[in-house]
Amino acid sequence: MKLYSINTGYFKLDGGAMFGVVPKSIWNKLNPADENNMCSWALRCLLVEDEDRLILIDNGMGDKQDEKFFGHYYLHGDDTLVKSLAQHGFTRDDITDVFLTHLHFDHCGGSIVRENDLPTGQAGKLVPAFKNATYWSNSAHWQWATEPNAREKASFLKENILPIEESGQLKLVQLYGFDKPDSEPGWHTIIGQEEKLQSVSFKKNIDVIYVDGHTNSMMLPKINYNGKTIVFMADLLPSAAHIPLPYVMAYDMFPLTTLNEKKLFLTEAEQNNYVLFFEHDPLIECCTLQMTEKGIRVKETFKLSDL
């Protein structure tokens, strides 16, 4: 197995929204805001090469939206999905599986591209960017995204989602032969008197942790790599700065569920020396954890290529 960090650019979000109840006097030291209170965040994906599979975990924001849309999110930087894949000798046509942690636009926007009707250059129909790939979601989250609540609707863009199903390339991750109940956000397994996050098998060397605080049924890939366990954090922990328990995004649908999930996950991760891979941290790709007087905090930071 080989792992590759795939950078697709940077974007900006409101710093207060990203850090929730944490005061700006504190979070501004962690990720300084510009004059509009906006902080830069990475759009970092993960490519897993394992035998005959080439699995892309999330795919960034894409570039098919209009100028008004990008005016809100300030997509910037020189990295793109296509350029980052090419740096490792791959193209989008080489991808066999696209694993979508969840269907917010900054995680799945690169799934679909707009085909051009040459030679006029007019925008054409929406088609899968990865024509040879299976796209993976789960039924609970798919329903949540395609029938969105008013608060989260702006994050679920139908042009990023519906063409996946229409293409016939969508498959759903199953939970031990049956899928997760749609009506049970915050669903965990009780073993004895200990509560644990639910984990299921996806493919060889890859399990999936279900979490519900940020959005219903978000999936975190848990990868066995060279004797280490690497967890793709998606939006449970968008950055290393979000490791302290109260640092919960205002974007989260169920913040108290996030708080509980973070506590469960961080305890397990610290005890088992997991490597955390961050999708949105603008500077830190990976870290390990340690217990301190203030609780669980960062131990070491490094690049994925250092493993």
Secondary structure as the mmCIF struct_conf table of DSSP 4:
data_model
#
loop_
_struct_conf.conf_type_id
_struct_conf.id
_struct_conf.beg_label_comp_id
_struct_conf.beg_label_asym_id
_struct_conf.beg_label_seq_id
_struct_conf.end_label_comp_id
_struct_conf.end_label_asym_id
_struct_conf.end_label_seq_id
STRN STRN1 LYS A 2 ASP A 14
HELX_RH_AL_P HELX_RH_AL_P1 GLY A 15 PHE A 19
TURN_TY1_P TURN_TY1_P1 GLY A 20 VAL A 21
BEND BEND1 VAL A 22 VAL A 22
HELX_RH_AL_P HELX_RH_AL_P2 LYS A 24 TRP A 27
TURN_TY1_P TURN_TY1_P2 ASN A 28 LEU A 30
BEND BEND2 ASN A 31 ASN A 31
TURN_TY1_P TURN_TY1_P3 GLU A 35 ASN A 36
BEND BEND3 ASN A 37 ASN A 37
STRN STRN2 MET A 38 ASP A 50
TURN_TY1_P TURN_TY1_P4 GLU A 51 ASP A 52
STRN STRN3 ARG A 53 ILE A 57
BEND BEND4 ASP A 63 ASP A 63
BEND BEND5 GLN A 65 GLN A 65
HELX_RH_AL_P HELX_RH_AL_P3 GLU A 67 TYR A 73
STRN STRN4 HIS A 76 HIS A 76
BEND BEND6 GLY A 77 ASP A 78
HELX_RH_AL_P HELX_RH_AL_P4 LEU A 81 GLN A 87
TURN_TY1_P TURN_TY1_P5 HIS A 88 GLY A 89
HELX_RH_3T_P HELX_RH_3T_P1 ARG A 92 ASP A 94
STRN STRN5 ASP A 97 PHE A 99
BEND BEND7 THR A 101 THR A 101
HELX_RH_AL_P HELX_RH_AL_P5 PHE A 105 CYS A 108
HELX_RH_3T_P HELX_RH_3T_P2 GLY A 109 SER A 111
STRN STRN6 ILE A 112 ASP A 117
TURN_TY1_P TURN_TY1_P6 LEU A 118 GLY A 121
STRN STRN7 GLN A 122 PRO A 128
BEND BEND8 ALA A 129 ALA A 129
TURN_TY1_P TURN_TY1_P7 LYS A 131 ASN A 132
STRN STRN8 THR A 134 SER A 137
HELX_RH_AL_P HELX_RH_AL_P6 SER A 139 THR A 146
BEND BEND9 GLU A 147 GLU A 147
TURN_TY1_P TURN_TY1_P8 ALA A 150 GLU A 152
HELX_RH_3T_P HELX_RH_3T_P3 LYS A 153 SER A 155
HELX_RH_AL_P HELX_RH_AL_P7 LYS A 158 GLU A 166
TURN_TY1_P TURN_TY1_P9 SER A 167 GLY A 168
STRN STRN9 LEU A 170 LEU A 172
STRN STRN10 LEU A 175 LEU A 175
TURN_TY1_P TURN_TY1_P10 TYR A 176 GLY A 177
STRN STRN11 PHE A 178 PHE A 178
HELX_LH_PP_P HELX_LH_PP_P1 ASP A 179 PRO A 181
TURN_TY1_P TURN_TY1_P11 ASP A 182 SER A 183
TURN_TY1_P TURN_TY1_P12 PRO A 185 GLY A 186
STRN STRN12 THR A 189 ILE A 191
TURN_TY1_P TURN_TY1_P13 GLY A 192 GLN A 193
STRN STRN13 GLU A 194 LYS A 196
STRN STRN14 SER A 199 LYS A 203
TURN_TY1_P TURN_TY1_P14 LYS A 204 ASN A 205
STRN STRN15 ILE A 206 VAL A 211
BEND BEND10 GLY A 213 THR A 215
TURN_TY1_P TURN_TY1_P15 ASN A 216 SER A 217
STRN STRN16 MET A 218 TYR A 225
TURN_TY1_P TURN_TY1_P16 ASN A 226 GLY A 227
STRN STRN17 LYS A 228 PHE A 232
TURN_TY1_P TURN_TY1_P17 ALA A 234 LEU A 236
BEND BEND11 LEU A 237 SER A 239
HELX_RH_3T_P HELX_RH_3T_P4 ALA A 240 HIS A 242
BEND BEND12 PRO A 244 PRO A 244
TURN_TY1_P TURN_TY1_P18 LEU A 245 PRO A 246
TURN_TY1_P TURN_TY1_P19 ALA A 250 TYR A 251
BEND BEND13 MET A 253 MET A 253
HELX_RH_AL_P HELX_RH_AL_P8 PRO A 255 GLN A 271
TURN_TY1_P TURN_TY1_P20 ASN A 272 ASN A 273
HELX_LH_PP_P HELX_LH_PP_P2 TYR A 274 TYR A 274
STRN STRN18 VAL A 275 PHE A 277
BEND BEND14 GLU A 279 HIS A 280
BEND BEND15 PRO A 282 LEU A 283
STRN STRN19 CYS A 286 THR A 292
TURN_TY1_P TURN_TY1_P21 GLU A 293 LYS A 294
STRN STRN20 GLY A 295 PHE A 302
HELX_RH_3T_P HELX_RH_3T_P5 LEU A 304 ASP A 306
#
